[in-house]
Amino acid sequence: MFVRGLTVVVAEPAPERLRAALTLAMANAALGGRARVFCQGPAVALLTPPVTAPHDIDHIAAGLPTLAEMIEEGFGLGVELIACQSGLHLTCVDASMLDPRIGFGGPVSLLQTLDEDRLLIA
């Protein structure tokens, strides 16, 4: 079965949007498709260590992973995380502060490499 790729753009610094994007990307990766999450603009701040989310405690209580654990699981499944270069400047985040597995790019490079991926905005 052929599984199309999935690219999800997170455009706001809302942890639950990143969590939703990761959930979809991880599901697509588990099915054998390419999966990418692009953090646009201020959403880049969500990737700055230590990665935490206000509702992590609720997720822990429900037996679900924290946002940081989801990022690790995503990497394990082959999900690509991409930080927007403009977002780095906007949020005053130095690229060296981020996990070295995170890629960097902009909207143009994202679209140039979209191929047959489905594109979602979270």
C-alpha positions as CSV (number, residue, x, y, z in Angstrom):
1,M,0.0,0.0,0.0
2,F,1.4,3.4,-1.0
3,V,1.1,6.0,1.7
4,R,1.5,9.7,0.7
5,G,3.7,11.9,2.7
6,L,2.3,14.4,5.2
7,T,3.7,17.8,6.0
8,V,2.1,19.7,8.9
9,V,2.8,23.4,9.4
10,V,2.5,24.7,13.0
11,A,2.0,28.4,12.7
12,E,1.4,29.5,16.3
13,P,3.4,28.9,19.5
14,A,0.6,26.7,20.9
15,P,1.9,23.5,22.4
16,E,-1.3,21.6,21.8
17,R,-1.1,22.4,18.1
18,L,2.4,21.0,18.0
19,R,1.1,17.9,19.9
20,A,-1.7,17.5,17.3
21,A,0.8,17.9,14.4
22,L,3.1,15.3,15.9
23,T,0.3,12.9,16.4
24,L,-0.7,13.1,12.8
25,A,2.9,13.0,11.6
26,M,3.7,9.9,13.8
27,A,0.6,8.1,12.5
28,N,1.6,8.8,8.9
29,A,5.2,7.6,9.6
30,A,3.9,4.5,11.3
31,L,1.9,3.7,8.1
32,G,5.1,4.0,6.1
33,G,4.7,7.5,4.7
34,R,7.1,10.5,5.0
35,A,6.2,12.8,7.8
36,R,7.4,16.3,8.5
37,V,6.4,19.0,11.0
38,F,7.4,22.6,10.1
39,C,7.4,25.1,12.9
40,Q,6.7,28.5,11.3
41,G,7.5,31.9,12.8
42,P,6.9,32.1,16.5
43,A,6.1,28.3,16.7
44,V,9.9,27.8,16.6
45,A,9.9,28.7,20.3
46,L,8.1,25.4,21.1
47,L,11.3,23.5,20.1
48,T,13.6,25.4,22.5
49,P,14.8,23.2,25.4
50,P,13.6,22.3,27.8
51,V,10.5,21.4,25.8
52,T,7.5,21.6,28.1
53,A,3.8,22.3,27.7
54,P,1.3,23.6,30.2
55,H,-0.9,20.5,29.8
56,D,1.9,18.0,30.1
57,I,0.7,17.1,33.7
58,D,-2.8,16.3,32.3
59,H,-1.3,14.1,29.7
60,I,0.9,12.3,32.3
61,A,-2.2,11.8,34.5
62,A,-4.0,10.2,31.5
63,G,-1.0,7.9,30.8
64,L,-0.1,9.9,27.7
65,P,3.4,11.2,26.7
66,T,4.6,14.7,27.4
67,L,5.3,17.0,24.5
68,A,9.1,16.3,24.8
69,E,8.4,12.6,24.9
70,M,6.2,12.9,21.8
71,I,9.1,14.7,20.0
72,E,11.4,11.8,20.9
73,E,8.9,9.3,19.7
74,G,8.5,11.2,16.5
75,F,12.2,11.2,15.9
76,G,12.2,7.4,16.5
77,L,9.5,6.9,13.8
78,G,11.4,9.1,11.4
79,V,9.4,12.3,11.7
80,E,11.3,15.3,10.4
81,L,11.1,18.4,12.5
82,I,11.9,21.6,10.7
83,A,12.4,25.1,12.3
84,C,11.7,28.1,10.2
85,Q,14.8,30.2,9.7
86,S,12.8,33.5,10.0
87,G,11.2,32.1,13.1
88,L,14.6,31.6,14.7
89,H,15.3,35.3,14.2
90,L,11.8,36.3,15.3
91,T,12.0,34.4,18.6
92,C,15.7,35.2,19.2
93,V,16.5,31.4,19.2
94,D,20.0,30.4,18.2
95,A,20.0,27.3,16.0
96,S,22.7,25.7,18.2
97,M,20.2,25.7,21.1
98,L,17.9,23.2,19.3
99,D,18.2,19.5,19.1
100,P,20.7,18.7,16.3
101,R,18.1,16.4,14.7
102,I,15.9,19.4,13.9
103,G,16.3,20.7,10.4
104,F,16.1,24.3,9.2
105,G,14.4,25.9,6.2
106,G,11.8,28.4,5.0
107,P,8.5,28.2,3.3
108,V,10.1,28.2,-0.1
109,S,12.3,25.2,0.6
110,L,9.4,23.5,2.3
111,L,7.2,23.9,-0.8
112,Q,10.1,22.9,-3.1
113,T,10.4,19.6,-1.3
114,L,6.7,18.9,-0.9
115,D,6.5,16.4,-3.7
116,E,3.2,14.4,-3.3
117,D,2.8,15.2,0.4
118,R,-0.5,16.3,1.8
119,L,0.0,19.8,3.4
120,L,-1.9,20.6,6.6
121,I,-1.8,23.8,8.7
122,A,-2.2,23.2,12.5
